[in-house]
Amino acid sequence: MNKAELIEIAAKEADISKAAAGKVLDAFTGAVVKAVSKGDTVTLVGFGTFKSSKRAARTGKNPQTGATIKIPATTVPKFSSGSGFKAAVAGKKKK
């Protein structure tokens, strides 16, 4: 599913226009990105949690040359799915 398909489904389910659904989706993703980039956690009960995670510096190998390279420390986004989402994907009913 791509963004356009998601907007179409959201518009139909919420009985709003596609333009309004697109604005809501853009506002939601923008708010999540802004919060996580500041180090905050965004939790949607039953769906999941968006947060930032620190990745330590490490050494790796260049796959073409085999040379050892240094990979710097960085902060990356992380998503942990909630129990309701996990149950739906597994095909089980939430208890």
Secondary structure, DSSP 8 states (H G I E B T S, - for coil): --HHHHHHHHHHHHT--HHHHHHHHHHHHHHHHHHHHTT--EEETTTEEEEEEEE--EEEE-TTT--EEEE--EEEEEEEE-HHHHHHHHT----
